[in-house]
Amino acid sequence: MYKRPIKKEAFVQLFEVETKIIVKWFVDCWNKADGNSITSPANFSFHDYDPCYELHKDKWISDGDKWNNLIMFLFFFKIRNTYQCSI
């Protein structure tokens, strides 16, 4: 049985549509679960896909930004907890 190769443009278009649908579904679930009440960084990404969706800011960010956000969160979490414990 002969299978026609998928054209790159069609694959890219399908990937974009699938990505939008899945991200919209995930964000809807996140909002229904009151995900914004969580103070730690929260990201959604696809396996082996560099950009990730930052759920608190409702936008796409790079993988590097994801790790920078986490490092800053942990840094300020440590300072806040150290200060609170010393009072």
Contact map, one row per residue, 1 for C-alpha under 8 A:
111000000000000000000000000000000000000000000000000000000000000000000000000000000000000
111100000000000000000000000000000000000000000000000000000000000000000000000000000000000
111110000000000000000000000000000000000000000000000000000000000000000000000000000000000
011111000000000000000000000000000000000000000000000000000000000000000000000000000000000
001111100000000000000000000000000000000000000000000000000000000000000000000000000000000
000111110110000000000000000000000000000000000000000000000000000000000000000000000000000
000011111110000000000000000000000000000000000000000000000000000000000000000000000000000
000001111111000000000000000000000000000000000000000000000000000000000000000000000000000
000000111111100000000000000000000000000000000000000000000000000000000000000000000000000
000001111111110000000000000000000000000000000000000000000000000000000000000000000000000
000001111111111000000000000000000000000000000000000000000000000000000000000000000000000
000000011111111100000000000000000000000000000000000000000000000000000000000000000000000
000000001111111110000000000000000000000000000000000000000000000000000000000000000000000
000000000111111111000000000000000000000000000000000000000000000000000000000000000000000
000000000011111111100000000000000000000000000000000000000000000000000000000000000000000
000000000001111111110000000000000000000000000000000000000000000000000000000000000000000
000000000000111111111000000000000000000000000000000000000000000000000000000000000000000
000000000000011111111100000000000000000000000000000000000000000000000000000000000000000
000000000000001111111110000000000000000000000000000000000000000000000000000000000000000
000000000000000111111111000000000000000000000000000000000000000000000000000000000000000
000000000000000011111111100000000000000000000000000000000000000000000000000000000000000
000000000000000001111111110000000000000000000000000000000000000000000000000000000000000
000000000000000000111111111000000000000000010000000010000000000000000000000000000000000
000000000000000000011111111100000000000000000000000000000000000000000000000000000000000
000000000000000000001111111110000000000000000000000000000000000000000000000000000000000
000000000000000000000111111111000000000000000000000000000000000000000000000000000000000
000000000000000000000011111111100000000000000000000000100000000000000000000000000000000
000000000000000000000001111111110000000000000000000000000000000000000000000000000000000
000000000000000000000000111111111000000000000000000000000000000000000000000000000000000
000000000000000000000000011111111111000000000000000000100000000000000000000000000000000
000000000000000000000000001111111111000000000000000000000000000000000000000000000000000
000000000000000000000000000111111110000000000000000000000000000000000000000000000000000
000000000000000000000000000011111110000000000000000000000000000000000000000000000000000
000000000000000000000000000001111111100000000000000000000000000000000000000000000000000
000000000000000000000000000001111111110000000000000000000000000000000000000000000000000
000000000000000000000000000001100111111000000000000000110000000000000000000000000000000
000000000000000000000000000000000111111000000000000000000000000000000000000000000000000
000000000000000000000000000000000011111100000000000000000000000000000000000000000000000
000000000000000000000000000000000001111110000000000000000000000000000000000000000000000
000000000000000000000000000000000000011111000000000000000000000000000100100000000000000
000000000000000000000000000000000000001111100000000001010000000000001100100000000000000
000000000000000000000000000000000000000111110000000001110000000000000000000000000000000
000000000000000000000000000000000000000011111000000111100000000001000000000000000000000
000000000000000000000010000000000000000001111100000111100000000000000000000000000000000
000000000000000000000000000000000000000000111110111110000000000000000000000000000000000
000000000000000000000000000000000000000000011111100100000000000000000000000000000000000
000000000000000000000000000000000000000000001111100000000000000000000000000000000000000
000000000000000000000000000000000000000000000111110000000000000000000000000000000000000
000000000000000000000000000000000000000000001111111100000000000000000000000000000000000
000000000000000000000000000000000000000000001001111100000000011000000000000000000000000
000000000000000000000000000000000000000000001000111110000001111000000000000000000000000
000000000000000000000000000000000000000000111100111111000001111001000000000000000000000
000000000000000000000010000000000000000000111000001111100111100000000000000000000000000
000000000000000000000000000000000000000011110000000111111111100001000000000000000000000
000000000000000000000000001001000001000001110000000011111110000000000000000000000000000
000000000000000000000000000000000001000011000000000001111100000000000000000000000000000
000000000000000000000000000000000000000000000000000001111110000000000000000000000000000
000000000000000000000000000000000000000000000000000011111111000000000000000000000000000
000000000000000000000000000000000000000000000000000011101111100000000000000000000000000
000000000000000000000000000000000000000000000000001111000111110000000000000000000000000
000000000000000000000000000000000000000000000000001111000011111011000000000000000000000
000000000000000000000000000000000000000000000000011100000001111111000000000000000000000
000000000000000000000000000000000000000000000000011100000000111111100000000000000000000
000000000000000000000000000000000000000000000000000000000000011111110000000000000000000
000000000000000000000000000000000000000000000000000000000000111111111000000000000000000
000000000000000000000000000000000000000000100000000101000000111111111100000000000000000
000000000000000000000000000000000000000000000000000000000000001111111110000000000000000
000000000000000000000000000000000000000000000000000000000000000111111111000000000000000
000000000000000000000000000000000000000010000000000000000000000011111111100000000000000
000000000000000000000000000000000000000110000000000000000000000001111111110000000000000
000000000000000000000000000000000000000000000000000000000000000000111111111000000000000
000000000000000000000000000000000000000000000000000000000000000000011111111100000000000
000000000000000000000000000000000000000110000000000000000000000000001111111110000000000
000000000000000000000000000000000000000000000000000000000000000000000111111111000000000
000000000000000000000000000000000000000000000000000000000000000000000011111111100000000
000000000000000000000000000000000000000000000000000000000000000000000001111111110000000
000000000000000000000000000000000000000000000000000000000000000000000000111111111000000
000000000000000000000000000000000000000000000000000000000000000000000000011111111100000
000000000000000000000000000000000000000000000000000000000000000000000000001111111110000
000000000000000000000000000000000000000000000000000000000000000000000000000111111111000
000000000000000000000000000000000000000000000000000000000000000000000000000011111111100
000000000000000000000000000000000000000000000000000000000000000000000000000001111111110
000000000000000000000000000000000000000000000000000000000000000000000000000000111111111
000000000000000000000000000000000000000000000000000000000000000000000000000000011111111
000000000000000000000000000000000000000000000000000000000000000000000000000000001111111
000000000000000000000000000000000000000000000000000000000000000000000000000000000111111
000000000000000000000000000000000000000000000000000000000000000000000000000000000011111
